[in-house]
Structures are given as C-alpha cells and as structure tokens.
Amino acid sequence: MDIREALVADADAIGAFQSACWEQTYRGVVPDAFLDSSASRDRAARWAERIRSGGRRVLIALRDGRLSGVVSTAPTDPGADDLPGLELCTLYLDRDVHGTGLADRLLDAAIGGEDAHLLVFSVNERAKRFYARHGFRPSGAPETDPGTGLDEERWVRTAP
C-alpha cells in the first residue's frame, strides 16, 4: 500500500471515492436525499480547490493503483475554543481495507504524534473506537450537523 500527497489531478478520484465511502458507511443512517444530492463532481471540485489552495494537506493510499484511503488535515487557530492547532478533517477508507491497519498508517502519516481535534458522527461507533484507541477523547456536547441532521461530536487529542 502506497501513501502519497494528493495532486489536483487526483481530485476526481477522491470525489468519487468520498461518495462511495459515504454510501458504504451512512446509507440508512443519513437521509437518502442528502446522499443522493451529493454529486461526485461537486465533491471533486471541492477537493481540487483544497489541494490547489493548500488549505488542506491531503494524502491518499493506493493499493495496486486503486484508491483505498484518503486523509486530510487543516491548520486551525491555536487556542480557539481551547482546541489544538490541527484538525483531522477527513479519514475515509474503502470497506475492503477495514481491519488491515491502513487507517492507523494514514492517521500517523497525517498527524503523527501531534495534538489534534476532529468531528465524528455520534452514531459512528467504529470510528469513535478507532479515535479512542489513538488517544482522542470527546470534548463538549454534541452538535447537530446542518447537512445531515445527525449529531456530531468534537474529539480532541492532547499530549499529557
């Protein structure tokens, strides 16, 4: 499995991959109208801008040339809301690579041992177990995500 920095040329594949991951993970949990309205092309344009602008650091994992994982981070205002200065914005894996250790490798490549924060849907127990294993803990009360209507939780990892 190869992990590398994403290029603008990867944006179409990342957009389609994100759509597939959301379909795998959230169909039946997130309203169908939300999933059905999120076109890969729109997502691809957002990914291209994120990569082009440098607003996010985006890494992709390829297995036999096929996209198997995406992780992205963004700097945040250190101290704002008492959060670390790094946000883990994205960590998507194809269902076929769950349990292979790829998520651990992507997380390490993206944030290493740095303090960081993230948002996770309250219903995503698998993700919450993963983040807890990597030292993240819930911080504050859940808030409703306006796009999906689901509660999401802020989780934070800070060095002792």
DRENVEX-117843 format. One line per field, with one value per residue: residue number from 1; residue in one letter; x, y, z of N, C-alpha, C in turn. Coordinates in steps of 0.2 Angstrom, whole numbers, plus 5000, padded with zeros to 4 digits. Example, Ala and Ser with C-alpha at 12.3 -4.5 7.8 and 13.67 -1.06 7.14 Angstrom:
pos: [1 2]
code: [A S]
n_u: [5066 5064]
n_v: [4972 4989]
n_w: [5039 5035]
ca_u: [5062 5068]
ca_v: [4978 4995]
ca_w: [5039 5036]
c_u: [5066 5064]
c_v: [4984 5000]
c_w: [5039 5039]
This chain:
pos: [1 2 3 4 5 6 7 8 9 10 11 12 13 14 15 16 17 18 19 20 21 22 23 24 25 26 27 28 29 30 31 32 33 34 35 36 37 38 39 40 41 42 43 44 45 46 47 48 49 50 51 52 53 54 55 56 57 58 59 60 61 62 63 64 65 66 67 68 69 70 71 72 73 74 75 76 77 78 79 80 81 82 83 84 85 86 87 88 89 90 91 92 93 94 95 96 97 98 99 100 101 102 103 104 105 106 107 108 109 110 111 112 113 114 115 116 117 118 119 120 121 122 123 124 125 126 127 128 129 130 131 132 133 134 135 136 137 138 139 140 141 142 143 144 145 146 147 148 149 150 151 152 153 154 155 156 157 158 159 160]
code: [M D I R E A L V A D A D A I G A F Q S A C W E Q T Y R G V V P D A F L D S S A S R D R A A R W A E R I R S G G R R V L I A L R D G R L S G V V S T A P T D P G A D D L P G L E L C T L Y L D R D V H G T G L A D R L L D A A I G G E D A H L L V F S V N E R A K R F Y A R H G F R P S G A P E T D P G T G L D E E R W V R T A P]
n_u: [5004 5004 5006 5004 5006 4992 4987 4981 4976 4971 4959 4946 4945 4946 4934 4924 4928 4925 4911 4908 4912 4904 4892 4894 4895 4885 4873 4856 4857 4861 4850 4842 4840 4851 4862 4860 4860 4873 4884 4897 4905 4903 4910 4922 4927 4928 4938 4948 4950 4954 4966 4973 4974 4981 4974 4971 4980 4982 4982 4983 4980 4985 4981 4988 4987 4974 4963 4962 4961 4959 4965 4964 4970 4969 4976 4971 4966 4977 4972 4960 4944 4950 4956 4967 4980 4978 4967 4960 4952 4947 4945 4944 4941 4940 4929 4934 4947 4946 4951 4964 4975 4977 4971 4977 4990 4987 4982 4994 5003 4997 4995 5004 5012 5006 4996 4978 4962 4945 4929 4916 4903 4890 4884 4893 4900 4911 4921 4923 4928 4940 4947 4947 4956 4968 4970 4961 4948 4931 4925 4916 4898 4888 4884 4872 4874 4872 4870 4867 4859 4862 4869 4885 4901 4914 4931 4946 4964 4977 4994 5000]
n_v: [4994 5010 5027 5044 5061 5070 5075 5089 5083 5071 5074 5071 5057 5056 5063 5054 5043 5048 5049 5035 5030 5037 5031 5018 5018 5027 5025 5023 5028 5042 5054 5049 5058 5067 5060 5056 5069 5073 5075 5067 5075 5088 5086 5083 5095 5103 5096 5098 5111 5112 5105 5113 5126 5123 5124 5112 5098 5084 5067 5052 5034 5021 5005 4993 5003 5007 5018 5018 5024 5040 5054 5070 5085 5101 5117 5125 5139 5141 5138 5143 5141 5133 5123 5111 5116 5109 5101 5086 5083 5073 5056 5043 5026 5013 5000 4987 4987 4989 4985 4981 4989 5000 5012 5016 5019 5029 5039 5041 5046 5058 5065 5061 5061 5073 5085 5086 5089 5084 5080 5069 5058 5055 5042 5034 5022 5013 5022 5030 5021 5018 5031 5034 5024 5029 5040 5050 5060 5063 5080 5092 5096 5086 5092 5097 5092 5102 5098 5084 5082 5074 5071 5077 5074 5083 5078 5077 5076 5078 5080 5073]
n_w: [5000 4995 5001 4998 4994 4989 4972 4962 4951 4956 4961 4955 4957 4971 4975 4969 4977 4990 4989 4987 4999 5009 5005 5008 5022 5027 5021 5025 5037 5036 5029 5014 5004 5006 5003 4990 4984 4984 4973 4965 4956 4961 4974 4969 4964 4975 4982 4973 4974 4988 4988 4978 4984 4995 5007 5014 5019 5010 5009 5000 4999 4990 4983 4973 4963 4964 4973 4990 5002 5010 5018 5027 5033 5042 5046 5061 5071 5084 5100 5099 5105 5114 5107 5099 5087 5075 5064 5061 5047 5037 5036 5027 5022 5010 5012 5009 5015 5028 5044 5041 5045 5038 5041 5053 5048 5039 5048 5056 5046 5043 5055 5064 5080 5084 5093 5091 5084 5080 5071 5073 5069 5080 5079 5074 5079 5076 5071 5082 5092 5086 5086 5099 5103 5098 5107 5107 5114 5118 5118 5125 5121 5110 5094 5081 5065 5051 5038 5037 5048 5058 5075 5079 5086 5095 5096 5104 5105 5115 5121 5136]
ca_u: [5000 5007 5003 5007 5002 4987 4988 4975 4974 4968 4953 4940 4945 4944 4927 4920 4929 4921 4904 4907 4913 4898 4887 4895 4895 4880 4866 4851 4859 4860 4844 4844 4841 4857 4867 4858 4861 4880 4887 4905 4908 4904 4915 4929 4928 4930 4944 4953 4952 4958 4973 4976 4975 4985 4970 4971 4985 4978 4986 4979 4983 4984 4983 4988 4985 4967 4962 4959 4960 4960 4965 4966 4971 4970 4978 4966 4968 4978 4969 4952 4940 4954 4957 4974 4980 4977 4961 4959 4946 4944 4949 4940 4943 4936 4927 4938 4953 4945 4955 4971 4980 4978 4968 4982 4995 4985 4982 5001 5006 4993 4996 5010 5010 5003 4989 4974 4955 4941 4922 4914 4896 4889 4882 4899 4904 4918 4926 4924 4933 4947 4950 4949 4962 4973 4971 4956 4943 4926 4926 4910 4892 4887 4880 4869 4877 4866 4869 4864 4854 4865 4873 4892 4905 4921 4935 4952 4970 4982 4999 4999]
ca_v: [5000 5017 5033 5049 5068 5070 5080 5091 5078 5066 5076 5067 5050 5057 5065 5048 5039 5050 5047 5028 5029 5039 5026 5012 5019 5030 5024 5021 5032 5049 5054 5047 5064 5070 5056 5056 5075 5075 5073 5067 5081 5094 5084 5083 5102 5105 5093 5101 5118 5111 5103 5118 5131 5121 5124 5106 5093 5078 5061 5046 5027 5017 4998 4991 5008 5009 5022 5014 5028 5047 5058 5077 5089 5108 5121 5129 5145 5138 5141 5145 5136 5128 5117 5111 5120 5105 5097 5080 5084 5068 5049 5038 5020 5008 4994 4981 4988 4989 4980 4980 4994 5006 5018 5018 5021 5036 5044 5043 5050 5064 5069 5059 5062 5080 5086 5087 5088 5081 5079 5062 5057 5051 5036 5030 5019 5011 5027 5033 5016 5020 5038 5032 5020 5034 5045 5056 5060 5068 5087 5096 5092 5085 5097 5094 5094 5105 5095 5078 5081 5069 5074 5075 5076 5085 5074 5080 5073 5082 5077 5074]
ca_w: [5000 4995 5004 4995 4994 4983 4967 4959 4946 4960 4964 4953 4960 4978 4975 4968 4982 4996 4988 4988 5007 5012 5003 5012 5029 5030 5018 5030 5043 5034 5025 5007 5000 5007 5000 4983 4981 4984 4967 4965 4953 4966 4978 4966 4963 4982 4983 4969 4977 4994 4986 4974 4988 5001 5013 5017 5017 5008 5007 4998 4999 4984 4983 4966 4959 4966 4979 4995 5008 5010 5025 5026 5039 5041 5052 5065 5075 5090 5106 5098 5108 5118 5103 5096 5080 5069 5063 5056 5043 5034 5036 5023 5019 5007 5016 5008 5018 5035 5048 5038 5048 5034 5045 5058 5044 5037 5054 5058 5041 5043 5061 5069 5087 5086 5096 5085 5085 5074 5072 5072 5070 5086 5078 5070 5084 5074 5071 5089 5095 5082 5088 5107 5103 5096 5112 5106 5119 5117 5121 5124 5120 5103 5090 5075 5058 5047 5031 5038 5054 5063 5080 5079 5092 5094 5099 5105 5107 5118 5125 5143]
c_u: [5004 5003 5007 5003 4998 4989 4981 4972 4970 4961 4946 4940 4943 4937 4923 4921 4925 4914 4903 4908 4907 4892 4888 4894 4888 4873 4862 4852 4857 4854 4846 4845 4847 4862 4866 4860 4868 4883 4894 4908 4909 4909 4922 4931 4931 4937 4950 4955 4956 4965 4977 4978 4980 4981 4970 4977 4981 4983 4981 4983 4980 4986 4982 4985 4978 4967 4958 4958 4962 4960 4967 4966 4971 4972 4972 4969 4970 4975 4962 4948 4944 4956 4964 4974 4980 4971 4962 4952 4943 4949 4944 4944 4938 4935 4931 4945 4952 4948 4962 4977 4981 4976 4974 4988 4993 4985 4989 5004 5003 4995 5001 5007 5007 4997 4984 4966 4951 4934 4920 4907 4895 4887 4887 4903 4911 4923 4928 4929 4940 4950 4951 4955 4969 4973 4966 4951 4937 4927 4919 4904 4891 4883 4877 4872 4871 4865 4865 4859 4856 4869 4881 4896 4912 4925 4942 4958 4975 4987 4998 5004]
c_v: [5006 5022 5039 5056 5067 5076 5083 5086 5072 5068 5073 5061 5051 5059 5059 5043 5041 5048 5040 5027 5031 5034 5020 5013 5022 5029 5020 5024 5040 5049 5053 5053 5068 5066 5056 5063 5077 5072 5072 5072 5087 5092 5085 5091 5105 5102 5096 5108 5117 5109 5109 5124 5130 5122 5118 5102 5087 5073 5056 5040 5024 5010 4995 4996 5011 5013 5018 5018 5036 5050 5065 5080 5097 5112 5124 5134 5141 5142 5143 5139 5131 5122 5117 5114 5115 5101 5092 5081 5078 5062 5044 5032 5016 5002 4988 4982 4989 4983 4978 4984 5000 5013 5021 5021 5028 5041 5046 5047 5057 5068 5067 5059 5069 5080 5088 5087 5086 5081 5072 5062 5053 5044 5031 5027 5016 5016 5030 5028 5017 5026 5037 5029 5024 5040 5051 5054 5065 5075 5091 5092 5091 5091 5094 5097 5096 5101 5088 5077 5077 5073 5072 5078 5078 5081 5077 5076 5078 5078 5078 5080]
c_w: [5000 4997 5001 4995 4988 4979 4965 4954 4949 4962 4962 4956 4968 4979 4974 4974 4989 4995 4990 4996 5010 5011 5007 5019 5031 5027 5024 5037 5042 5029 5017 5003 5000 5003 4992 4980 4981 4978 4967 4961 4957 4971 4975 4965 4970 4984 4979 4972 4984 4993 4983 4979 4994 5008 5017 5015 5016 5006 5005 4998 4993 4985 4976 4961 4960 4973 4984 5002 5006 5017 5023 5033 5037 5047 5055 5069 5082 5096 5105 5101 5112 5114 5100 5089 5074 5069 5058 5053 5040 5035 5033 5021 5016 5012 5015 5012 5026 5039 5046 5041 5044 5038 5050 5054 5042 5042 5056 5053 5041 5049 5066 5076 5089 5089 5090 5088 5079 5076 5070 5073 5076 5085 5075 5076 5082 5074 5078 5093 5092 5085 5096 5107 5102 5101 5111 5111 5117 5121 5120 5122 5112 5100 5084 5069 5054 5041 5032 5043 5059 5069 5078 5085 5091 5098 5099 5108 5109 5122 5132 5146]
